[in-house]
């Protein structure tokens, strides 16, 4: 049986919003990409969309400072892919970091059409307290999320073998089971099919779609 190959069609930047109230109408399923500054959110979004510059990338932590919505299509479904400001270290003032954190958390807890939060983790690093604390917060407020490990191609073969078991061991000291998780490389395209398949499956349980979102 031939396996299904997933791809994103017609990716398009919609708008950047400083506040949740400025975001596009919540009329389609939405997937928010979050993570520490410089974890590779924009690079991963570009890889998933098959576009080199759909989302702006930078080597400077804190480049993304707004809620960025991208309209995409897979199969017969239109949905939003959202790039959020990174948390943790960034070369900006403490005041701005606090503001971004407040806006992001308001968006994540009150945006009713979010189907899943994609929590990006740098595969090169041991489990980080800020990441673990953020995932604990999401669980405490009842948010669904999946873990997406990034920059997997930067590891040696030995490090690749050790990375996931090490993270699972740490997570299971806090959680009873691992959330859905994926290993990716924006440079190599690794993990693209797995992430898009997960989103496609999750889209099928989206309810209350306004008329007009199913495409011919």
C-alpha positions as CSV (number, residue, x, y, z in Angstrom):
1,X,0.0,0.0,0.0
2,X,1.4,3.4,-1.0
3,X,2.0,5.7,1.9
4,X,0.5,9.1,1.9
5,X,2.9,12.0,1.4
6,X,1.8,15.2,3.1
7,X,2.6,18.7,1.9
8,X,1.5,22.3,2.5
9,X,-0.1,24.1,-0.4
10,X,-0.5,27.8,-0.9
11,X,1.4,29.0,2.2
12,X,0.9,32.7,2.7
13,X,1.8,35.2,5.4
14,X,-1.4,36.8,6.7
15,X,-0.4,39.3,9.4
16,X,1.6,40.1,12.5
17,X,-0.3,40.9,15.7
18,X,0.9,42.7,18.8
19,X,-2.2,41.5,20.8
20,X,-4.5,38.5,20.6
21,X,-7.4,40.9,19.8
22,X,-5.6,41.8,16.5
23,X,-5.3,38.2,15.3
24,X,-7.3,36.9,12.3
25,X,-10.8,35.7,13.1
26,X,-10.7,32.2,14.8
27,X,-12.5,30.5,11.9
28,X,-10.1,27.6,11.2
29,X,-7.9,25.2,13.1
30,X,-4.7,26.7,14.3
31,X,-1.3,25.3,15.4
32,X,1.0,27.5,17.6
33,X,4.7,27.0,17.4
34,X,6.4,28.0,20.7
35,X,9.9,27.6,22.3
36,X,12.9,29.3,23.6
37,X,14.5,32.1,21.6
38,X,16.6,30.8,18.7
39,X,15.2,27.3,19.0
40,X,14.5,27.3,15.2
41,X,10.7,28.0,15.0
42,X,10.9,30.1,11.8
43,X,13.3,27.6,10.2
44,X,11.0,24.7,11.0
45,X,8.0,26.6,9.7
46,X,9.8,27.3,6.4
47,X,10.7,23.6,6.1
48,X,7.2,22.4,6.7
49,X,5.8,24.9,4.2
50,X,8.4,24.1,1.6
51,X,9.4,27.8,1.4
52,X,12.8,29.2,2.2
53,X,11.7,32.6,3.5
54,X,8.0,32.3,4.4
55,X,8.9,33.0,8.1
56,X,11.8,35.4,8.8
57,X,14.8,33.7,10.3
58,X,17.7,35.2,12.3
59,X,20.7,34.2,14.3
60,X,19.8,36.8,16.8
61,X,17.6,35.5,19.7
62,X,14.3,37.4,20.0
63,X,13.9,38.3,16.3
64,X,10.2,37.2,16.4
65,X,8.4,39.8,18.4
66,X,4.8,39.4,17.3
67,X,2.1,36.7,16.8
68,X,2.7,35.8,13.1
69,X,-0.1,34.0,11.3
70,X,0.4,32.0,8.1
71,X,-2.5,30.6,6.1
72,X,-1.8,27.1,4.7
73,X,-3.7,24.3,3.1
74,X,-3.3,20.5,3.4
75,X,-5.7,18.2,1.6
76,X,-9.2,19.8,1.9
77,X,-8.5,21.9,5.0
78,X,-7.4,25.5,5.4
79,X,-5.6,26.1,8.7
80,X,-3.3,28.6,10.4
81,X,0.3,28.0,11.4
82,X,1.4,30.5,14.0
83,X,4.9,31.7,14.9
84,X,5.1,33.1,18.5
85,X,7.8,35.1,20.2
86,X,10.4,33.0,21.8
87,X,10.7,32.8,25.6
88,X,13.9,32.8,27.6
89,X,17.0,34.6,26.7
90,X,16.8,37.4,24.1
91,X,18.7,40.5,23.5
92,X,15.9,42.8,24.5
93,X,14.8,44.6,27.6
94,X,13.3,42.7,30.6
95,X,10.2,44.8,30.1
96,X,9.8,43.6,26.5
97,X,10.4,40.0,27.5
98,X,7.7,40.3,30.2
99,X,5.3,41.8,27.7
100,X,5.9,39.1,25.1
101,X,5.4,36.4,27.7
102,X,2.1,38.0,28.8
103,X,0.8,38.3,25.3
104,X,1.8,34.8,24.4
105,X,0.2,33.2,27.4
106,X,-3.0,35.1,26.9
107,X,-3.1,34.0,23.3
108,X,-2.4,30.3,24.2
109,X,-5.1,30.2,26.9
110,X,-7.8,32.2,25.2
111,X,-7.5,31.5,21.5
112,X,-10.4,29.0,21.1
113,X,-9.4,27.5,17.7
114,X,-5.9,26.3,18.8
115,X,-5.8,22.5,18.1
116,X,-2.4,21.9,19.5
117,X,0.7,23.8,20.7
118,X,3.9,22.6,19.0
119,X,6.6,23.0,21.8
120,X,10.0,23.2,20.1
121,X,13.0,21.8,22.0
122,X,16.7,22.2,20.9
123,X,17.8,18.6,20.5
124,X,21.4,19.6,21.2
125,X,20.7,20.6,24.8
126,X,20.0,18.6,27.9
127,X,16.5,19.1,29.3
128,X,16.2,22.8,30.3
129,X,14.3,24.0,33.3
130,X,12.5,26.8,31.3
131,X,11.2,24.3,28.8
132,X,10.1,21.8,31.5
133,X,8.4,24.6,33.5
134,X,6.6,25.9,30.4
135,X,5.3,22.4,29.5
136,X,4.2,22.0,33.2
137,X,2.3,25.3,33.0
138,X,0.6,24.2,29.7
139,X,-0.5,21.0,31.4
140,X,-1.8,22.8,34.5
141,X,-4.0,25.1,32.4
142,X,-5.3,22.2,30.2
143,X,-3.5,23.0,26.9
144,X,-2.8,20.2,24.4
145,X,0.8,20.2,23.1
146,X,3.3,18.1,21.2
147,X,7.1,18.2,21.5
148,X,9.1,18.9,18.4
149,X,12.8,18.4,18.8
150,X,14.8,20.7,16.4
151,X,18.3,20.8,15.0
152,X,18.7,17.0,15.2
153,X,21.2,17.1,12.3
154,X,23.6,19.0,14.5
155,X,24.2,15.9,16.7
156,X,26.8,13.2,16.3
157,X,25.6,9.7,15.8
158,X,26.3,8.9,19.4
159,X,24.4,12.0,20.5
160,X,21.4,11.1,18.3
161,X,21.1,7.7,19.9
162,X,21.2,9.2,23.4
163,X,19.0,12.3,22.9
164,X,15.5,10.9,22.9
165,X,16.0,8.3,25.7
166,X,17.6,11.0,27.9
167,X,14.7,13.3,27.4
168,X,12.1,10.7,27.9
169,X,13.8,9.6,31.1
170,X,13.7,13.2,32.4
171,X,10.1,13.7,31.3
172,X,8.9,10.6,33.0
173,X,10.2,11.8,36.4
174,X,7.5,14.5,36.1
175,X,4.8,13.0,33.8
176,X,3.1,9.7,33.7
177,X,3.6,9.4,29.9
178,X,5.3,11.3,27.1
179,X,3.2,13.7,25.0
180,X,3.3,13.2,21.2
181,X,6.8,14.0,20.1
182,X,8.8,14.4,16.8
183,X,12.4,14.7,15.8
184,X,13.2,17.2,13.1
185,X,15.9,18.9,11.1
186,X,15.0,22.0,9.1
187,X,18.2,21.7,7.1
188,X,17.6,18.0,6.2
189,X,13.8,18.0,6.0
190,X,13.7,15.3,8.7
191,X,10.4,14.9,10.5
192,X,8.4,16.9,8.0
193,X,6.1,14.0,7.1
194,X,5.5,13.0,10.7
195,X,4.6,16.5,11.9
196,X,2.3,17.2,8.9
197,X,0.6,13.8,9.3
198,X,-0.1,14.6,13.0
199,X,-1.6,17.9,12.0
200,X,-3.7,16.3,9.2
201,X,-5.0,13.8,11.7
202,X,-5.8,16.4,14.3
203,X,-7.5,18.6,11.7
204,X,-10.0,15.8,11.3
205,X,-11.4,16.3,14.8
206,X,-11.8,20.0,14.3
207,X,-15.4,20.9,15.1
208,X,-17.6,23.9,14.3
209,X,-15.9,24.7,11.0
210,X,-17.7,27.7,9.4
211,X,-19.2,27.2,6.0
212,X,-16.6,27.7,3.2
213,X,-13.6,26.2,4.8
214,X,-13.9,22.9,2.9
215,X,-12.2,23.3,-0.4
216,X,-13.0,21.9,-3.8
